[in-house]
């Protein structure tokens, strides 16, 4: 037994060394051209290459026909991909963006949704708002309901992140700003949208693999993403008797404007290299998880759950 334990210990050490070496080698591989944007939210139209929001071989199946959906932060990244896929699946789409910073991306997204939407869906709308504040969230919900009469699918997707080296660097203003965008918005938007959601409606929250793995460089961001996981589970239990499902998606590294607006040039160029798949996802690889959770025919027995499209990162959750 003693010999067996020694052998097992040596095996584990070798595996750890091997895994660490693989991670270091992967991290050295450049995935994208080095680039940096100086302010958040990042601009998708300035990225090289442009993130891929829609796979050319995606085949729609009318999974969301007749539904009205609201995607928070839908002008770029994962949010844009979700808007495109929802439109293809028959939904009427509304989304938010940040005024004064994202007009070009919002305009591009709106135009593409118009091209993708099914004939029986209504024209999409884009609403400018800082969703970290309650009154702005009410304004957004009122705008959607005044236009379309209800909300069937709410996607809470707004996020920002900031790199840091120590907890001492995170002052009160930055902490409040990150929490307002990343988790306050979920509470505010949900409480106003629920007044216009009925049995069969669904809420999908965007969390992150960082909620499970952690990241020393993204301390406050990780804290908000962990809060979203707990918010999802508790809200699902609160709304289950009303027939409203609540789930979340926890993506791994994805090629989005958030990356280039957060990281140094060289780090952005290597985003995703640390995953077992050795690369970042494109947004179109994440969006079908939202389609699945939004479709009652596909996920009617899912609530309080988190999907993990993360390139093979094991999170045991």
Secondary structure, DSSP 8 states (H G I E B T S, - for coil): -HHHHHHHHHHHHHHHHHHHHHHHHHHTS--S-----SSSS--GGG-SS----S-TT-----TTTT-EEEETT-SSHHHHHHHHHHHHTT-EEEEEE-TTTSHHHHHHHHHHHHHHS-TTS---EEEE--TTSHHHHHHHHHHHHHHHS--SEEEE--------SSGGG--HHHHHHHHIIIIIHHHHHHHHHGGG--TT-EEEEE--THHHH--TT-HHHHHHHHHHHHHHHHHHHHHGGGT-EEEEE---SB-SHHHHTTS-HHHHHTTTTTSTTSS-B-THHHHHHHHHHH-HHHHTT--S-EE--STT-----
